[in-house]
Amino acid sequence: MFAVPILAYGSVSDADLQQEYANKILTLRQFYPGSQLHFDAAGKLASTVAPGAWTVDGQLRVRTISLKDSVVHIRGQRLFFFYDLEAKQLRDVGTLTKQDKASKYFGKKIADWEAKTGKIEVEVECDQPRPEMADVAKAMNAVFLSPDEKLTEVVPDFWRWWLESKDGSKKGTSNWPDRGEDEIRKVGGGVSPPRAVYAPDPGYSESARQAKYQGTAVLWLVVDAAGDPQQLRIQLPVGMGLDEEAVEAVKRWRFEPARQDGTPVPVKINIEVNFRLY
């Protein structure tokens, strides 16, 4: 689902490219927003754009693909992922139907918004004046994930555990907490919970705001003995670019630390971060 197909050697025709790529889902190595992206043959973006969130800026479905003047031209549709609480999975907004109960998470006609906002054009330069199929594949693999790579290899660390738990191969076995595990307590049994003393609200991703999307992210983290949040991970995602906003907000939180026998101790806790539009 997330890979660029391997192409054989030979001359390149638009029909060949359509056969290999049309309707395939591709994952950008870096999750750039925008409706038009141009990359050189090394996979470098021509403009200065800060990467975004993979749930809204990371993937696209190829509609048409062609080659002209050593440049691959792709027209496609971005995928926008939200978390469906009933299905217990991230879903692409494009899969919603009028009768779908998950439409309740959105405050507008989401199909119209997705069709208009999700349109994207990507140009990828090849490093040969008359590229063969292998040259096209090389250029594409500099921009998009190759067949032997997984999404877990390019997402931020806080996403990895949840994605691996859904992958089926590792079942969420990434080490967490990743250090000092023997010293980290759980609340209860004489360990008091930490108390937030500074908890700024998260920002709202532009995609979620436009779609009038609302939901709740659940983060797991360690609050250390100084009351600082550490080792954040996603326990329950919300999607639509809001998980990153939740993580960035909670990183700034400060706590009165947990205590055991009056002594500050590190603990594992989870925090709900709610996203509501009023």
C-alpha positions as CSV (number, residue, x, y, z in Angstrom):
1,M,0.0,0.0,0.0
2,F,2.8,2.4,0.8
3,A,5.4,1.5,-1.8
4,V,6.6,2.5,-5.2
5,P,6.4,-0.5,-7.6
6,I,9.6,-1.8,-9.2
7,L,9.8,-1.0,-12.9
8,A,11.7,-3.1,-15.5
9,Y,14.2,-1.7,-17.9
10,G,13.0,-0.5,-21.3
11,S,11.7,2.6,-23.0
12,V,9.1,4.6,-21.2
13,S,5.6,5.3,-22.4
14,D,2.7,7.0,-20.6
15,A,0.8,3.8,-21.0
16,D,3.5,1.9,-19.2
17,L,3.5,4.4,-16.4
18,Q,-0.3,4.3,-16.1
19,Q,-0.2,0.5,-16.0
20,E,2.4,0.5,-13.2
21,Y,1.2,3.4,-11.1
22,A,-2.4,4.4,-11.8
23,N,-4.6,4.1,-8.7
24,K,-1.7,3.1,-6.6
25,I,-1.1,4.7,-3.2
26,L,2.3,6.3,-2.7
27,T,3.9,7.6,0.5
28,L,6.1,10.6,0.5
29,R,9.4,10.2,2.3
30,Q,8.8,13.6,3.9
31,F,5.2,14.7,4.5
32,Y,5.0,17.9,2.5
33,P,1.7,19.9,2.4
34,G,0.6,21.8,-0.7
35,S,-1.2,21.2,-3.9
36,Q,1.9,21.3,-6.1
37,L,5.2,19.7,-5.3
38,H,8.3,19.7,-7.5
39,F,11.3,17.4,-6.7
40,D,14.7,17.1,-8.3
41,A,16.2,13.7,-9.2
42,A,17.7,13.4,-5.7
43,G,14.3,13.8,-4.0
44,K,14.9,17.4,-2.9
45,L,11.8,19.7,-2.9
46,A,12.2,22.8,-5.0
47,S,10.5,25.1,-2.6
48,T,11.0,25.7,1.1
49,V,8.1,24.0,2.8
50,A,8.0,22.6,6.4
51,P,6.9,18.9,6.5
52,G,3.5,18.3,8.0
53,A,1.7,15.3,9.4
54,W,1.5,11.9,7.7
55,T,-2.2,11.6,8.2
56,V,-2.9,14.6,6.0
57,D,0.3,15.3,4.1
58,G,1.9,11.8,3.7
59,Q,0.0,9.8,1.0
60,L,-1.6,10.2,-2.3
61,R,-3.5,8.0,-4.8
62,V,-2.2,8.3,-8.4
63,R,-4.9,9.3,-10.9
64,T,-2.7,10.0,-14.0
65,I,1.0,9.8,-14.6
66,S,3.1,10.8,-17.6
67,L,6.6,11.6,-18.7
68,K,7.6,14.8,-20.5
69,D,11.1,16.4,-20.9
70,S,12.6,14.0,-18.3
71,V,10.0,15.0,-15.7
72,V,7.4,12.6,-14.3
73,H,4.1,14.4,-13.9
74,I,1.6,12.9,-11.4
75,R,-1.9,14.0,-10.8
76,G,-3.5,12.5,-7.8
77,Q,-5.7,12.8,-4.7
78,R,-4.3,13.1,-1.2
79,L,-5.5,10.7,1.5
80,F,-6.8,12.3,4.7
81,F,-6.9,9.9,7.6
82,F,-9.2,10.1,10.6
83,Y,-9.8,7.7,13.4
84,D,-13.1,5.8,13.3
85,L,-13.9,4.8,16.9
86,E,-16.4,2.1,15.9
87,A,-14.1,0.5,13.4
88,K,-11.1,1.1,15.6
89,Q,-8.9,2.1,12.8
90,L,-7.6,5.0,10.8
91,R,-9.7,5.6,7.7
92,D,-9.3,7.7,4.6
93,V,-11.9,10.4,4.4
94,G,-12.4,9.4,0.7
95,T,-14.0,6.1,1.9
96,L,-16.9,7.8,3.6
97,T,-20.4,7.5,2.2
98,K,-23.5,9.5,2.9
99,Q,-24.8,6.7,5.1
100,D,-21.6,6.2,6.9
101,K,-22.0,6.8,10.7
102,A,-18.4,8.1,10.9
103,S,-19.6,11.2,9.0
104,K,-20.7,12.5,12.4
105,Y,-17.1,13.4,13.2
106,F,-17.2,16.1,10.5
107,G,-19.2,19.3,10.5
108,K,-19.7,19.7,6.8
109,K,-20.2,17.9,3.5
110,I,-16.9,16.1,3.8
111,A,-16.9,14.5,0.3
112,D,-17.0,17.8,-1.4
113,W,-14.2,19.2,0.8
114,E,-12.0,16.1,0.3
115,A,-12.5,16.1,-3.5
116,K,-11.5,19.7,-3.8
117,T,-8.8,20.1,-1.1
118,G,-7.1,16.8,-1.8
119,K,-6.1,17.4,-5.4
120,I,-2.4,17.4,-5.8
121,E,0.2,17.6,-8.7
122,V,3.7,16.2,-8.2
123,E,6.6,16.6,-10.5
124,V,9.7,14.4,-10.2
125,E,12.8,15.1,-12.3
126,C,14.8,12.2,-13.7
127,D,18.6,12.5,-13.9
128,Q,18.8,11.2,-17.5
129,P,17.8,13.2,-20.7
130,R,16.0,10.1,-22.1
131,P,15.1,8.1,-19.0
132,E,14.4,4.4,-19.1
133,M,12.0,2.7,-16.7
134,A,14.8,2.1,-14.2
135,D,15.7,5.8,-14.2
136,V,12.1,6.6,-13.5
137,A,12.0,4.1,-10.7
138,K,15.1,5.6,-9.2
139,A,13.7,9.1,-9.3
140,M,10.4,8.0,-7.9
141,N,12.1,6.1,-5.1
142,A,14.0,9.2,-4.0
143,V,10.6,10.9,-3.4
144,F,8.3,8.0,-2.3
145,L,8.9,5.0,-0.2
146,S,10.4,2.0,-2.0
147,P,8.8,-1.5,-1.9
148,D,11.0,-2.7,1.0
149,E,10.3,0.2,3.2
150,K,7.4,0.7,5.7
151,L,5.6,3.8,7.0
152,T,7.1,3.1,10.4
153,E,10.5,3.9,9.1
154,V,9.7,7.5,8.2
155,V,7.2,8.6,10.8
156,P,8.1,10.4,14.1
157,D,9.0,8.1,17.0
158,F,5.7,8.9,18.9
159,W,3.8,7.2,16.0
160,R,5.9,4.1,15.7
161,W,4.5,2.0,18.6
162,W,0.9,2.4,17.5
163,L,1.6,1.7,13.9
164,E,3.6,-1.4,14.7
165,S,0.8,-2.6,16.9
166,K,-1.4,-2.5,13.8
167,D,1.2,-3.9,11.5
168,G,1.0,-7.4,12.8
169,S,4.7,-8.1,12.4
170,K,6.1,-6.6,15.6
171,K,2.8,-6.1,17.5
172,G,4.0,-2.9,19.1
173,T,7.2,-4.3,20.5
174,S,9.3,-1.1,20.2
175,N,10.8,-0.4,23.6
176,W,8.7,2.0,25.7
177,P,9.7,3.4,28.0
178,D,13.1,3.3,26.3
179,R,15.2,3.9,29.3
180,G,15.1,3.6,33.1
181,E,12.1,1.3,32.9
182,D,12.8,-0.3,36.3
183,E,12.6,3.0,38.0
184,I,9.3,4.1,36.4
185,R,6.2,3.6,38.6
186,K,2.5,3.3,38.0
187,V,0.0,5.4,39.8
188,G,-1.5,3.6,42.8
189,G,-0.2,1.4,45.6
190,G,1.3,4.3,47.4
191,V,2.2,6.3,44.3
192,S,0.3,9.5,44.0
193,P,-0.6,10.8,40.5
194,P,1.2,13.8,39.0
195,R,-0.8,17.0,38.7
196,A,-0.7,19.3,35.7
197,V,0.2,22.8,36.8
198,Y,0.7,24.2,33.2
199,A,-1.3,22.7,30.4
200,P,-1.6,24.9,27.3
201,D,-4.2,24.0,24.8
202,P,-3.1,22.4,21.5
203,G,-3.2,24.0,18.1
204,Y,-5.7,22.9,15.5
205,S,-4.4,21.5,12.2
206,E,-5.6,23.5,9.1
207,S,-7.1,20.3,7.5
208,A,-9.1,19.4,10.6
209,R,-10.3,23.0,10.9
210,Q,-11.5,23.2,7.3
211,A,-13.2,19.8,7.6
212,K,-14.7,20.8,11.0
213,Y,-13.4,17.6,12.4
214,Q,-13.5,16.9,16.1
215,G,-12.1,14.1,18.2
216,T,-9.8,13.0,21.0
217,A,-6.2,11.8,21.0
218,V,-4.9,9.7,23.9
219,L,-1.1,9.9,24.6
220,W,1.0,7.8,26.9
221,L,4.0,9.4,28.5
222,V,6.4,9.4,31.4
223,V,6.3,12.3,33.8
224,D,9.7,12.3,35.4
225,A,10.7,13.2,38.9
226,A,11.1,16.9,37.9
227,G,7.5,17.0,36.6
228,D,8.6,17.1,32.9
229,P,6.9,15.0,30.2
230,Q,9.1,12.4,28.5
231,Q,8.9,9.6,26.0
232,L,5.5,10.5,24.5
233,R,3.7,8.0,22.3
234,I,0.3,7.7,20.7
235,Q,-2.0,5.3,22.4
236,L,-5.2,6.2,20.5
237,P,-4.9,8.4,17.5
238,V,-7.3,11.0,16.3
239,G,-5.9,11.7,12.8
240,M,-6.3,14.7,10.4
241,G,-3.0,16.1,11.6
242,L,-4.2,16.6,15.2
243,D,-2.0,14.0,16.8
244,E,1.1,16.1,16.1
245,E,-0.7,19.1,17.6
246,A,-1.5,17.0,20.8
247,V,2.1,15.8,21.1
248,E,3.6,19.3,20.7
249,A,1.2,20.7,23.3
250,V,1.8,18.0,25.9
251,K,5.6,18.4,25.5
252,R,5.1,21.9,26.9
253,W,3.0,20.7,29.9
254,R,4.5,20.8,33.4
255,F,3.5,18.8,36.4
256,E,3.7,18.5,40.1
257,P,5.5,15.2,40.0
258,A,4.1,11.9,41.4
259,R,5.3,11.0,44.8
260,Q,6.0,7.8,46.8
261,D,6.6,8.2,50.5
262,G,6.9,11.9,49.9
263,T,9.7,11.5,47.3
264,P,9.2,12.6,43.6
265,V,9.2,9.6,41.3
266,P,8.7,9.1,37.5
267,V,5.4,7.5,36.5
268,K,3.7,6.3,33.3
269,I,0.3,7.9,32.6
270,N,-2.0,8.6,29.7
271,I,-3.6,11.9,28.8
272,E,-6.6,12.7,26.7
273,V,-6.3,15.7,24.5
274,N,-9.7,16.9,23.2
275,F,-10.2,18.8,19.9
276,R,-13.4,20.7,19.7
277,L,-14.6,23.5,17.5
278,Y,-16.9,26.0,19.1
